[in-house]
Amino acid sequence: MSISVTPIPITSLSHSELTGVTTSQHHTLYTNAEALAAAIAGLGSAAVLDAGVGNLNLPQMNSTGYPVADGSQITNITLKAKMLTGSRTSGAGTGSQAVTGAGFAPTSLIMWACEESTDKASWGFGDMDAVGEALRRNPTVYQFMGLDRIVGISDGVSDQMDATLTSLDADGFTLAWIKSGSGLTVNWAALCLR
């Protein structure tokens, strides 16, 4: 069932059709709000819809302009989350690492990584477009990685292990590791979300 309201131009209404508006009032200047109220009153119940959270109701707004709702109408939304952990050794170096075990196809990813036994760390985020961004802490500074990196670990000199998010897969994700210098051994944890 659909409800439609056909606007009637006020100029096409005769005096008798303007409910609650006398002939002398009709010839007076009205604000837009007053003219609209008179036109709606003339339409009767065809212009009135229930407000609320029920089916076919117009959303009721609070004083700040946000919909008034208790959340009961928000259904069939399930958040899936799974934490996966792993590592990449400097010996494994540059190359691809497929990670499985999420139990679903993630749509986003949050990663934490650190060099084994040090305070060097990285925090990264990836989305459905397999685009990642990371922040890292090397021995002296925090750096925004950019370059689509989701992991970036550096000794602050020449050794580094970075990873890009290649894809979000049916049961996990795939990383492409980039080793610079001698590389570093990286432990990571990834929160897969859908």
Secondary structure by P-SEA (a helix, b strand, c coil): cbbbbbbccccccccccccccccccccccccaaaaaaaaaaaacccccccccccccccccccccccccccccccccbbbbbbbbbccccccccbbbbbbccccccccbbbbbbbccccccccccccccccccccccccccccccccccccbbbbcccccbbbbcccccccccbbbbbbbcccbbbbbbbbbbcc
